[in-house]
Amino acid sequence: MIFKYKDYYKIACDYCGEVMLDEFEGFYKAVNYKKEQGWRSKKVGDRWQEICPSCQVYIRKLMG
C-alpha cells in the first residue's frame, strides 16, 4: 500500500509488510519510484495492493 505518514507518502508490501525507508512528497512520486524498484501493483476489488520483489518471486514459486 502507499500511505500517507505525516507529510510524506510511504510504500509497504501488502504481502510481507516490508516498508521502504524512502519518503515521498507526492503520491505519484512514490508510485514511480516503486515501479523503478521492481515493485508491482495488483488490483483486488476496489483497492490496489503493492507487492515487493521478494514476494513476487515467492508468489511465482507457489504458482509453479
Protein Blocks (a to p, Z undefined) as FASTA:
>chain_A
ZZdehjbccdddfklopacfbdcfbfklmmmmmmmnopacddehjbccdddfklmmmmmm
mnZZ
